[in-house]
Amino acid sequence: MSVTTVPLRPVSKGGLWLLWFGVAALIAAAIAFALMSTPRIGFEVVKEGTGASPTRADVVLIKYEGKLDNGTVFDANEQAPLQVSQVVPGFSEALTRMKKGGKYKVSIPPALGYGDKDNGPIPGGSTLHFDIELIDFRTEAEVRAMQQQMQMMQQQMQQQQAPGGPGAPGGAPPAP
């Protein structure tokens, strides 16, 4: 068995630069295509907030109004507590870009909203438009601690109002 070798001509320095330029152009075109085909939210700062931004693990308190393309309001709330990770992807992305006290206009394309499925008053394939004010946010641990405090206070109040409990009418007469 014999092996035939084929001599290769050396590549000139000019040819090598041309090769690298071609590879770089191909990579740039691939990145541009990926960015153009990835759905993105529209995000406009109306009033810049201050401080840090919430994370996906945080709970936010927001004021918002949601509209469809035709201006129909499908939802609004003056003080809505929301877990950032529990909302549609576009809304979650917007919340993590906000700062406390800020006001924002956000447009969420269907791919980052409800997609092609109808969701209550929102028809499938709808772009969602929101006016959002980030009032405050807390970590999930802080919210759990606050909830536990509230439960303890409620239990104490129920015990005080129970028949025969401290401070209840008809309890034992005071000792002389």
FENRAUR-V553950 format. One record per residue. N is the residue number from 1. SS is DSSP state (@ for helix, = for strand, . for the rest). NEAR is the number of other C-alpha atoms within 12 Angstrom. Layout:
n = [N	N]
ss = [SS	SS]
near = [NEAR	NEAR]
This chain:
n = [1	2	3	4	5	6	7	8	9	10	11	12	13	14	15	16	17	18	19	20	21	22	23	24	25	26	27	28	29	30	31	32	33	34	35	36	37	38	39	40	41	42	43	44	45	46	47	48	49	50	51	52	53	54	55	56	57	58	59	60	61	62	63	64	65	66	67	68	69	70	71	72	73	74	75	76	77	78	79	80	81	82	83	84	85	86	87	88	89	90	91	92	93	94	95	96	97	98	99	100	101	102	103	104	105	106	107	108	109	110	111	112	113	114	115	116	117	118	119	120	121	122	123	124	125	126	127	128	129	130	131	132	133	134	135	136	137	138	139	140	141	142	143	144	145	146	147	148	149	150	151	152	153	154	155	156	157	158	159	160	161	162	163	164	165	166	167	168	169	170	171	172	173	174	175	176]
ss = [.	.	.	.	.	.	.	.	.	.	.	.	@	@	@	@	@	@	@	@	@	@	@	@	@	@	@	@	@	@	@	@	@	@	@	@	@	.	.	.	.	=	=	=	=	=	=	.	.	=	.	.	.	.	.	.	.	=	=	=	=	=	=	=	=	=	=	.	.	.	.	.	=	=	=	=	=	=	=	=	=	=	=	@	@	@	.	.	@	@	@	@	@	@	@	.	.	.	.	=	.	.	=	=	=	=	=	=	.	@	@	@	.	.	.	.	.	.	=	.	.	=	.	.	.	.	.	=	=	=	=	=	=	=	=	=	=	=	=	@	@	@	@	@	@	@	@	@	@	@	@	@	@	@	@	@	@	@	@	@	@	.	.	.	.	.	.	.	.	.	.	.	.	.	.	.]
near = [3	4	5	6	6	6	6	6	7	9	11	10	10	11	13	13	13	14	15	14	14	14	14	14	14	14	14	14	14	14	14	13	13	13	12	11	11	13	21	23	28	23	26	21	22	19	18	21	22	17	15	20	30	33	23	27	23	28	31	40	30	34	27	31	27	30	26	27	20	14	15	19	19	23	23	19	19	17	18	22	23	31	26	33	23	18	23	25	24	32	42	29	28	40	46	27	32	39	30	28	25	30	30	32	30	35	31	34	29	29	24	27	35	25	22	16	15	14	18	11	17	26	22	19	20	30	33	39	35	39	34	42	34	41	29	30	34	28	23	22	14	16	21	15	14	15	14	14	14	14	14	14	14	14	14	16	16	17	16	17	17	16	14	15	16	18	18	16	13	13	15	13	11	8	5	4]
